[in-house]
Amino acid sequence: MSFAKKSLGQNFLIDHNIVRKIINLVKVSNKNVLEIGPGKGALTVEILKKKPKSLTLIEKDFDLF
C-alpha cells in the first residue's frame, strides 16, 4: 500500500462518483490527452474507456510508475 507524499502534494482520487463527474466534463474521444500525476490510475482507467486518440501520463513519484 502506498501512501500520499505530502512533499509532492499528492491526494489520491478514490471516489468513483467524482471520477465520473470529471470525465463527463470534457470530451476525450479521439483527442490527445495529457494526464499529469495519474497516481494509482483511477482517472486513467475512465479516460481509456472514452477512447482517446493518445494518452500521455506524467508521474513524478517513482513508487507509482
N, C-alpha and C positions, 0 to 999 in steps of 0.2 A: 504494500500500500504506500503510495506516495502522498506526501503532504504538501500543501501550498507553501511556496517560498515567498515570504513577505518581501525579501530583498528584490525579487523580480516582479512584485506587485500582482502575484497570482491569486486568482479566485477561480475555482473550477465550477463550470456550469453543470448542474446536475438535475435541474427541474425541466422535465420534458415539455411542460406547457410553455415555459419561457423559450425553449429552443424552437418550438413550433411557431410561436409568435414572431420571433426574429426571422425565421426562414420565410414566413408569409409576408414580410415587409418588403422583400426585394425579389426581383426575378433573376434567377441564376441559370435558367435553362439556356444552353448554347452561349454562355458568356464565359469570359476568362475571369476566374475568381482568385483572389489572394486572401488567405486567412493568416493573420498574424497571431501567434500564440494559441495554436489549436489545443494545447493541453492534452486532455485524455480523449479528445475526439468526438464529444457529444454533438457539437455543431457540424463537424466534418462529415459525419455519417449522414446527416439530413441534407447537407449540401450535395453530396454524391447522389442521393436519391432523386434530386432535381435535374440530374444530367447536365452539369456544366460543360462547356467546351474544353476547359482546362481548369485544374485546381492546383495552386501552389501554396504550400504550407511553410511558414517560417516559425521555428520553435527555438528559443534561446536556451531552454533548460535541457541539458544533456540527458538527464534522467527520464525525460519524456520522449526522446527520439524514438 
